[in-house]
């Protein structure tokens, strides 16, 4: 019983299933995208690393084969002891043409040479302006100087320059003997978000989505609980009002009975035909008032159902036997579909028969005396439910009246009380069933009674 209540709380309806599906989707999709595209981004970065590494290696070979090192190049050009700006200018004049040649093969990349002793990019492509090569860049920002190995790293803001996307930068150490004299570098702007950032973004989106969806589901449960509480409170308040009204109606019935008795006594002694007509009309009106009072008492104080295992065929057979004289007298054709003898329902036999009698009477009165008027009684099983339908081919129920047909005191009959269908619905719902109404596409109305299957 406990597990059942937990299940009903977590999944009370199809709406809850949809809400939880939203929670799962909002939570998992960003994470799955992070895994998929994060892995893809990592693979692409590894591809860039190989290409950038090749360019850095080519720059290192050009420097080593042509000059040996930055220091050897400065010595050959007689600039070893000159000021820093002059040394940078000499290195730039010698190395920049080689970069321009390499740029013809790799125009979309950025690459160059960096001198650690001079703290300057002595040659670079693309060359933004001549003055940019004199800017300082601390070598501690690159892992190459700590590890002594080629590294793929993110450059500083100055190194990355302006543009969209991240800058994947490969650095390659340049040695002068056993000392690192600088590095060659090659960079490419990568538009793919790195795996770490994508995992973080995906996790944040998943967390935010899960939190929002959880709040939505929690709010839905709270509002559903408040709605049930209000409904129970309204039912209790309505039941109390019905009890008070039923007591008043009961006293009215006593007065009606006394008035009717006196009218009948006077009628029996009256000889004037005109007065006898008036008294007869009074008796009929008192009977109508008594019927309204009786119906209301039945609506306000429905008897507790005596549930039992009942054959559906017995219910239908007794119904047909009871209504056949009334139906034939009204000139209506009644058609009854065969009933499976094995169909059984758990219900109050007497109350269900009373409800079906009321439904058939309403169907007959839908088009009294019209030729070709028919009433159909059908029954079947659908899963764990028993369905009994009473249909007619009369004018049907206007669409604007469908939401009100079971409301107390709603009627389209000149002499109706408007309580018959309201009482019928209350009796059936007490037994765990339902009573619904709809207009048939072919014309007429269909009243559908559903009961639990035994």
Long-range contacts (C-beta under 8 A, 24 or more apart in sequence): 9-221, 12-224, 15-220, 16-217, 16-220, 19-213, 19-216, 19-217, 19-220, 20-217, 22-213, 22-216, 23-209, 23-210, 23-213, 23-214, 23-217, 26-206, 26-209, 26-210, 26-212, 26-213, 27-206, 27-209, 27-210, 27-213, 28-206, 30-201, 30-202, 30-203, 30-205, 30-206, 30-209, 31-202, 31-203, 31-206, 33-198, 33-202, 34-195, 34-198, 34-199, 34-201, 34-202, 34-203, 35-199, 35-202, 37-192, 37-193, 37-198, 38-193, 38-194, 38-195, 38-196, 38-198, 38-199, 38-202, 39-195, 40-192, 41-192, 41-193, 41-194, 41-195, 41-198, 42-194, 42-195, 44-190, 44-192, 45-152, 45-168, 45-190, 45-192, 45-194, 48-168, 48-188, 48-190, 49-152, 49-168, 49-170, 51-188, 52-109, 52-152, 52-168, 52-169, 52-170, 52-186, 52-187, 52-188, 53-150, 53-170, 53-172, 53-186, 55-102, 55-106, 55-109, 55-111, 55-170, 55-186, 56-111, 56-150, 56-170, 56-171, 56-172, 56-184, 56-185, 56-186, 57-172, 58-102, 59-98, 59-102, 59-111, 59-113, 59-172, 59-184, 59-186, 60-172, 60-174, 60-184, 62-98, 63-95, 63-113, 63-174, 63-184, 66-98, 67-94, 69-174, 69-175, 69-176, 69-181, 70-113, 70-115, 70-117, 70-118, 70-122, 70-174, 70-176, 70-181, 70-182, 71-117, 71-176, 71-181, 72-176, 84-118, 84-120, 85-134, 87-118, 88-115, 88-118, 88-120, 88-122, 88-133, 88-134, 91-115, 91-118, 91-122, 91-123, 92-122, 92-123, 92-133, 95-122, 95-123, 96-123, 96-127, 98-123, 99-123, 99-124, 99-125, 100-125, 108-188, 109-186, 109-187, 109-188, 110-161, 110-167, 110-186, 110-187, 110-188, 111-184, 111-185, 111-186, 111-187, 112-184, 112-185, 113-174, 113-182, 113-183, 113-184, 113-185, 114-139, 114-182, 114-183, 114-184, 114-185, 115-181, 115-182, 116-145, 116-180, 116-181, 116-182, 116-183, 117-181, 117-182, 122-182, 128-161, 139-182, 139-183, 142-171, 142-183, 143-171, 144-171, 144-172, 144-173, 144-180, 144-183, 145-173, 145-180, 145-183, 148-173, 148-180, 149-173, 155-185, 155-187, 159-185, 159-187, 160-187, 163-189, 164-189, 164-191, 165-189, 165-190, 165-191, 166-190, 166-191, 166-193, 166-194, 242-299, 242-300, 242-301, 243-300, 243-301, 245-296, 245-300, 246-296, 246-297, 246-300, 246-301, 249-293, 249-296, 249-297, 249-300, 250-293, 250-297, 252-289, 252-293, 253-290, 253-293, 253-294, 253-297, 256-286, 256-289, 256-290, 256-293, 257-290, 259-286, 260-286, 260-287, 260-290, 288-415, 291-417, 292-417, 292-419, 295-417, 295-419, 295-420, 295-423, 296-417, 296-419, 298-419, 298-423, 299-408, 299-419, 299-422, 299-423, 299-426, 302-423, 302-426, 302-427, 302-430, 303-351, 304-430, 305-347, 305-348, 305-351, 305-427, 305-430, 305-431, 306-348, 306-350, 307-346, 307-347, 307-348, 307-431, 308-346, 308-347, 308-348, 308-349, 309-344, 309-345, 309-346, 309-454, 310-344, 310-345, 310-346, 310-347, 310-349, 310-352, 310-454, 311-341, 311-343, 311-344, 312-339, 312-340, 312-343, 312-344, 312-345, 312-379, 312-386, 312-388, 313-339, 313-340, 313-341, 313-343, 314-349, 315-345, 315-349, 315-352, 315-353, 315-356, 315-388, 316-377, 316-379, 316-388, 318-353, 319-353, 319-356, 319-357, 319-360, 319-377, 320-377, 322-353, 322-357, 323-357, 323-360, 323-361, 323-364, 326-361, 326-364, 327-360, 327-364, 327-375, 330-364, 330-365, 330-368, 330-369, 331-368, 331-369, 331-371, 331-373, 332-364, 332-368, 332-373, 332-374, 332-375, 333-372, 333-373, 333-374, 333-375, 334-360, 334-374, 334-375, 334-376, 334-377, 335-374, 335-375, 335-376, 335-377, 336-376, 336-377, 337-376, 337-377, 337-378, 337-379, 339-379, 340-379, 340-380, 340-381, 343-379, 343-380, 343-381, 343-386, 343-453, 344-453, 344-454, 345-386, 345-451, 345-452, 345-453, 345-454, 346-431, 346-432, 346-451, 346-452, 346-453, 346-454, 347-431, 347-433, 347-451, 347-452, 348-427, 348-431, 351-427, 351-428, 351-430, 351-431, 352-427, 352-428, 352-431, 352-449, 352-451, 354-424, 354-427, 355-424, 355-427, 355-428, 355-435, 355-449, 356-388, 356-390, 356-449, 358-420, 358-421, 358-423, 358-424, 359-390, 359-424, 359-447, 359-449, 360-390, 362-420, 362-421, 362-447, 363-390, 363-391, 363-392, 363-394, 363-445, 363-447, 364-392, 365-413, 366-392, 366-394, 366-395, 366-444, 366-445, 367-392, 367-393, 367-394, 367-395, 370-394, 381-453, 383-453, 384-452, 384-453, 385-450, 385-451, 385-452, 385-453, 386-450, 386-451, 386-452, 386-453, 387-448, 387-449, 387-450, 388-448, 388-449, 388-451, 389-446, 389-447, 389-448, 389-449, 390-446, 390-447, 390-449, 391-440, 391-444, 391-445, 391-446, 391-447, 392-444, 392-445, 393-440, 393-442, 393-443, 393-444, 394-443, 394-444, 394-445, 395-443, 395-444, 396-439, 396-440, 396-443, 396-444, 396-445, 397-437, 397-438, 397-439, 397-445, 399-439, 402-437, 402-438, 402-439, 405-437, 406-435, 406-437
